[in-house]
Amino acid sequence: MKLYFYENIPLSNNTVKIEEEYKIKDQIVDIFIELTNGKRVAIEIQHSKIPFTNLLKRTLKYTKRGIYVLWILNGKTFNKVPQNQDGIRVSRIEFELFKMYKGRVYYLNIDPKGIISGVYALSYIPYFNIKDVIYKKESTTKRSIYCQEIRSLGLRFINGKYKLARFQDESIFTNCENDIYQFIKKLCLKEYRRCSQKINYLIIPLMNIMSELGKKYGFFLIYDVLKTSKSKINKIRIARFGFMKDNKNRIKESIKVYFSDYIDKYEDF
């Protein structure tokens, strides 16, 4: 894994220096990088399930020294594969890294014979038993997993409590929000023209959204984005989320949205 990053990181970044097992005082960095823009980066490769407190201490040491850290886990050790899955157990260290890296954890799968997969990111989404139609109780031990292939090892940087480096992958949560917004807007425009402004809202069954975007994002990610939209500041505006009657008088889990949240009053119809 060290050799993989030692050979490939310079292909996507302007490096001044790159070293394996580089010693910085009391820390030995798996891969140390110095970029032409002056930023210093430590790539830490983790094979075993260490206590998260140990990982946090190392991260804080790097931060105090002005070094950005990028944690990479061996997916083989952590029983992870580069694909979407539901109902998968996630360790404490994985879940905490997911929060630190703003919605992703990076992996490279390797065994004694060599590399099994390229670098990929996993995002963890709340998981529940779909059979529990009305009372959806989120699992405390399992998650739904969304996988993204990392196509570029170009580095980006997160400044905050910790100095963190990450790859140039996009946020799947943001992408999902944008696609849901565009889908709702399209439906609002269509219904607004059809009803001749007799009503000012639209009831959209969740399964209509799932039918359109489920293949791309899966059930749990879409559900989570919709469910949490009222507690976040984003472009998706939902007046009500729950079981409502659709236009055929059937009760389905739906969202209620107002046309005014999706249609500009000056828009040309």
C-alpha positions in Angstrom: 0.0 0.0 0.0 2.9 2.4 0.8 4.5 1.6 -2.6 1.1 2.2 -4.4 0.8 5.8 -3.0 4.6 6.5 -3.3 4.4 5.7 -7.0 0.9 7.2 -7.8 0.6 10.4 -5.7 3.2 12.3 -7.8 1.2 11.6 -11.0 -1.7 13.7 -9.8 0.1 16.3 -7.6 3.0 18.7 -7.9 5.4 17.3 -5.4 8.7 18.7 -4.2 9.4 15.7 -1.9 7.9 12.3 -1.2 9.3 9.8 1.3 8.3 6.4 2.7 8.6 5.9 6.5 9.7 9.4 7.1 10.5 10.3 10.7 9.2 13.6 12.2 10.4 13.7 15.8 8.4 10.9 17.6 6.3 10.0 14.6 7.1 7.8 11.6 4.9 8.7 8.6 4.0 6.0 6.2 4.2 8.4 3.3 5.3 12.0 3.7 4.7 14.5 0.9 5.7 18.1 0.4 3.9 20.0 -2.4 5.0 22.9 -4.5 2.4 25.1 -2.8 4.1 24.5 0.6 1.6 22.1 2.0 2.9 19.1 3.8 0.9 15.9 3.9 1.1 12.6 5.9 -0.6 9.6 4.5 -1.3 7.1 7.3 -2.2 3.5 6.3 -4.1 1.5 8.8 -4.4 -2.3 8.6 -5.7 -3.1 12.1 -8.7 -1.9 14.1 -6.9 0.4 16.6 -8.8 2.4 19.2 -10.0 5.7 17.7 -8.4 7.6 20.6 -5.0 6.5 19.3 -5.8 7.6 15.7 -7.1 11.0 17.1 -3.9 11.6 19.1 -1.8 11.0 16.0 -4.0 13.3 13.9 -3.8 16.1 16.5 0.0 15.8 16.6 0.1 16.3 12.8 -2.3 19.3 13.1 -0.1 21.0 15.7 2.9 20.6 13.4 1.0 22.1 10.4 0.8 18.8 8.5 -2.3 17.6 6.8 -3.1 13.9 7.4 -4.9 11.5 5.0 -6.0 8.2 6.6 -6.4 5.1 4.3 -7.8 1.8 5.6 -7.1 -1.6 4.2 -10.6 -2.7 3.2 -9.6 -6.3 3.4 -8.9 -6.0 7.1 -12.0 -4.0 7.8 -14.2 -6.4 5.7 -15.2 -3.8 3.2 -15.6 -4.1 -0.6 -15.9 -1.4 -3.3 -19.6 -1.7 -3.9 -23.0 -0.5 -2.6 -24.3 -2.6 0.3 -27.1 -2.5 2.9 -27.1 -3.7 6.5 -23.3 -3.7 6.9 -21.5 -3.3 10.3 -19.2 -0.4 10.6 -16.4 -0.1 13.3 -16.0 2.8 15.6 -12.8 4.0 13.8 -14.6 3.9 10.4 -17.6 5.8 11.6 -15.5 8.5 13.3 -13.3 8.9 10.2 -16.5 9.3 8.2 -17.5 12.3 10.3 -14.0 13.8 10.3 -13.8 13.5 6.5 -17.2 15.1 6.0 -19.0 12.0 4.6 -16.4 9.5 3.3 -13.8 7.0 4.4 -11.0 6.0 2.0 -9.9 2.4 1.4 -7.5 0.4 -0.7 -7.9 -3.4 -0.6 -4.8 -5.6 -0.5 -3.9 -9.1 0.6 -0.5 -11.0 0.6 -0.8 -11.6 -3.1 -1.1 -7.9 -4.0 -3.6 -5.1 -4.6 -7.2 -6.3 -5.0 -8.9 -2.9 -5.8 -7.9 0.7 -6.5 -8.7 3.5 -4.0 -12.4 4.0 -3.2 -14.5 5.9 -0.8 -17.4 4.6 1.3 -20.2 6.8 2.7 -22.3 5.5 5.5 -26.1 6.1 5.5 -28.6 5.3 8.2 -30.1 1.8 7.8 -33.4 0.3 8.9 -35.6 -2.6 8.1 -37.8 -1.6 5.2 -40.5 -4.0 6.3 -41.1 -1.7 9.3 -43.2 0.6 7.1 -44.5 3.1 9.6 -42.1 3.0 12.5 -38.7 3.1 10.9 -36.2 2.5 13.7 -32.6 3.3 12.7 -30.1 0.5 13.3 -27.4 1.3 15.8 -25.0 -1.3 14.6 -25.5 -1.4 10.8 -25.4 1.0 7.9 -26.2 1.2 4.3 -23.0 1.8 2.3 -22.5 3.9 -0.9 -19.3 3.4 -2.8 -17.4 5.8 -5.1 -14.4 5.0 -7.1 -11.5 7.5 -6.7 -10.4 8.3 -10.2 -7.9 11.0 -9.3 -5.4 11.0 -6.4 -5.2 14.8 -6.6 -5.3 16.2 -3.1 -7.7 18.7 -1.5 -7.5 20.1 2.0 -9.8 20.5 5.0 -9.0 23.2 7.6 -10.7 23.1 10.9 -10.1 21.5 14.2 -7.9 19.0 12.3 -5.8 19.5 9.3 -7.0 16.8 6.9 -6.1 15.9 3.3 -8.6 14.2 1.0 -9.0 13.2 -2.6 -11.0 15.1 -5.2 -14.2 13.0 -5.0 -17.5 14.8 -4.8 -19.9 14.6 -1.9 -22.6 12.0 -2.8 -24.9 13.7 -0.3 -24.7 17.0 -2.2 -25.1 15.3 -5.6 -28.1 13.4 -4.3 -29.7 16.6 -2.9 -29.2 18.4 -6.3 -30.7 15.6 -8.3 -33.7 15.3 -5.9 -34.2 19.1 -6.2 -34.2 19.0 -10.0 -36.7 16.1 -10.0 -39.1 17.9 -7.6 -38.8 21.1 -9.6 -39.6 19.3 -12.8 -42.7 17.8 -11.2 -43.8 21.1 -9.8 -43.5 22.9 -13.1 -45.5 20.1 -14.8 -48.3 20.1 -12.2 -48.4 23.9 -11.9 -49.1 24.2 -15.7 -51.7 21.4 -15.5 -53.7 22.7 -12.6 -53.8 26.3 -13.8 -52.8 27.6 -10.3 -55.8 26.2 -8.5 -53.6 24.7 -5.8 -50.3 25.9 -4.4 -48.7 22.5 -3.3 -47.9 19.1 -4.6 -47.9 15.7 -2.9 -45.1 13.4 -4.2 -45.0 9.7 -3.1 -41.5 8.7 -2.1 -41.6 5.7 -4.4 -41.9 8.1 -7.4 -38.6 9.6 -6.4 -37.1 6.2 -5.8 -38.2 5.0 -9.2 -36.4 7.9 -10.8 -33.2 8.1 -8.7 -33.1 4.8 -6.8 -30.8 3.0 -9.3 -28.2 5.8 -8.9 -28.4 6.4 -5.2 -30.2 3.5 -3.6 -33.2 3.7 -1.2 -31.5 4.7 2.0 -29.5 7.6 0.8 -32.5 9.2 -0.9 -34.6 8.6 2.2 -32.0 10.1 4.5 -31.6 13.2 2.4 -35.3 13.8 2.3 -35.8 13.0 6.0 -33.1 15.4 7.2 -33.9 18.2 4.7 -35.9 20.1 7.3 -33.0 20.1 9.8 -30.4 21.3 7.3 -30.1 24.4 5.2 -30.2 23.3 1.6 -32.2 23.9 -1.5 -34.7 21.0 -0.9 -37.8 22.5 0.8 -40.3 20.1 2.3 -43.4 21.2 4.1 -44.4 17.8 5.4 -42.9 14.3 5.4 -45.1 11.3 6.2 -48.1 9.2 5.1 -50.6 11.2 3.0 -53.2 10.6 0.3 -52.0 10.8 -3.3 -54.0 12.1 -6.2 -55.8 8.8 -6.4 -56.8 8.9 -2.8 -54.3 6.2 -1.8 -52.3 6.6 1.4 -48.6 6.5 0.7 -45.4 7.8 2.4 -44.9 11.1 0.6 -43.6 14.6 0.8 -45.6 17.8 0.5 -43.9 20.7 -1.3 -45.1 24.2 -2.2 -44.7 25.4 -5.8 -43.3 28.7 -4.5 -40.2 26.9 -3.2 -39.4 25.4 -6.6 -40.8 27.8 -9.2 -39.6 31.4 -9.7 -42.6 33.6 -10.0 -40.9 35.4 -12.8 -40.1 32.2 -14.6 -41.4 32.1 -18.2 -44.2 29.5 -18.5 
